[in-house]
Amino acid sequence: MPEKSLDKLYKLIEYVLVNDDVLAEEILRGVADTNTISIALNSWCLSNAQEKVYSDICTKSFSVIDEAITSVFNYIILKQLDGKVKLGNDILSRFLSMVSSFAEVFRRIVRDSIIIQEEKVLCKIKKPAAIYTDKVMEKGYITLVPLDLAVILTVLGYVEPLQVQVPLT
């Protein structure tokens, strides 16, 4: 595997770690480059699969790529939650927007909603949905929903967690 192809992976890592604000488009370009590296490595490893020394090199190389991708991904999510990723109109931007939505809904549920009985949230159905069984719950129905599912269904617009109303005076 040529050393120059790993430069692209290093540039992605450096870009994400060094810059305070990053562009989702730039990260996506680095992700595409990393995918190209993985495909080339896969091809090289398959063509040299018979020799044990190459098998060890391939295993270690994929381990390094996996670790780098995981670290970059985790760091990008943290940057997004801090509002330091400039989003565009690409798949990564839409994904990061959803991550932000999940975090915001989770925060709002914990702060304002009623969580009872084994981490279930009291929710009002906004759109007909079959949450637990084949029975469709109609709009306006109130039910207990597990916290993780309540976050997802709230982001998707199917439920609205009931909030404790505290009058501000």
N, C-alpha and C positions, 0 to 999 in steps of 0.2 A: 504494500500500500504506500503510495508516494507520500512523502512528508508534507508536500504542499497542500494536499487535500485536507489534512488535519488542521491546517492554518485557518480554514473557514470555520471550523468548530471553535478554535481558540478565539477567533475574532468575535463570534457570537457571545461567548462567555465574557470576553473583555468588554464588549459593548454593553451588556446587561449590568455587569458589576461596576464599571467605571462611571457611567453616565447617571446623573440624578434622574433626569427625565428621558424616557425612551419612546420610540415610535413602534407601534404594533406592526406596521408594515416592515420595518427593518428587522424585527425579531422574526417575523414570518419568513423573510428572505433567508435568514440564518437557519431557520428550521428546515427550509427546503434544501439548503446546502448540506445540512446534517443528514437529511434523508438520502441525498445523492451519495454521500460518504458511506452510509450504511449499505446501500445497494451495491456499491462497488466492492466493499469489504465482503459482503455476502457472496458475491460472484467469485472473488479471489479465494475465499475460504472453501467454497464448493469445488473449485478447480484443483485445490491442493489438499483435499480432505483425506487423502490416503496417508499422508505423512504426519506423524505424531507431533513433531515440532511445530508445524503449521497449525495444527489443532489447538495447541496451547496458546499460540500467538493470537489466533482468532478469538478464543474464549476471553483472553485478557483484553483484547481490543474492544470487543462488544461490551465487556464490563465497564471499561473506561467511558465509552459512548453513553451507555445507560446512566451511569453516575452523573456525567456532565449534563445530559438532557434533564434528568430529575432535578438536579440543583438549579439549572437555569429556569425550569418550569416553576419550581417553588419560589424562586426569587422574583420572577415575573408576577406571580400572583400576589406576593407581598407588596411589590411596587404598585400593582393595580389597586390594592386595598388602600394604599397611601395616596392614590390619585396621581401617580407619577408615570403612568403609561398614557401616551397620546394615542387615542383610539382612532381608527379609520373605519372603512367599510369592508373589512375582510373577516375571514372566519375566526381568526385569533381575537380580533376586537369584539366580535359578537360573543365569543366564549368568555372573555374577560368581563364583559358587561354582565353576563349571567352570573359569574362568580361574585361580582360586586352586589348584584341583586340578592343572591342567596345570603351573603353576609349581612346586608342591610335588613332583610326580612327576619333573619335569625335574631339580630340585635333588637329589632322592634318587638318581636314576639316575647323574648325574654324580659324586656323592659315593660311592655304594656299589656300583655295578654295573660290569660288564666291558664297556667300549666298545672295539671293535676294528674292523679292516678297514673303512675308509671310513665311519666314524661309524655302525657297526651295533652293536646291543646284543644280548647273549646273553639270550634270553628263554625261559621255559617257558610253554607254552600252558595256559591255565586253562579255556577254553571252546573247543569246536571252531570253527575259523575258516579261511577261505580267504584267506591273506595275500598271496601273490604270484601264485598261479595258480588254476586251478579245483580243484586238489587241496586237500581239507580236511585241516587239521592237527588231529589228535586231542589231547584233554587229555593232558598229560604230555610231549608232544613238545617237544624243545628245538631252537631255531632262532635265526638271526641276523635281527634286525629293524632297519630304519633308525631312527635316534634319534627323528625326529619322529613316525613311526608307532608306535614303542614307547611314547612318552608318551601318545598318543591311545588306543591299545589297552589300556594299563595303567589309565587313568582309566575306560575303559568296562568293565574287568574281564575282558578277553580274554587278556591275557598278564601274566606276572609277571617282571620283569627279575631275572636271577640276581644275587645280591649276593655280594660278597667278604666272607667271614666272618673278622673279626679278633677273636680272643679278647681280651676285656678282663680284665686281671688286677689 
